[in-house]
Amino acid sequence: MTYGTIEDIKALQGVVDMSDYREVLEHAPPGVFDKRSWAYWNLRCGFQPALPMPERAFIRPS
């Protein structure tokens, strides 16, 4: 979903359901999506406002 092209999306029509794309967004690990792809897929999946983009948590050593 981050690196695919429009041709890739078209090839998956009828194979991958929109609910599958939504599930990916809802459970995406940090670092997989860039901001542009995140915005596109949230819009395409009907998440408006967009879901918060997953972020990495940094733990400070004690």
Stockholm file with secondary structure:
# STOCKHOLM 1.0

chainA/1-62         MTYGTIEDIKALQGVVDMSDYREVLEHAPPGVFDKRSWAYWNLRCGFQPALPMPERAFIRPS
#=GR chainA/1-62 SS CCSCCHHHHHHHTTTSCHHHHHHHHHTCCTTSSCHHHHHHHHHHTTCSSCCCCCCCCCCCCC
#=GC SS_cons        CCSCCHHHHHHHTTTSCHHHHHHHHHTCCTTSSCHHHHHHHHHHTTCSSCCCCCCCCCCCCC
//
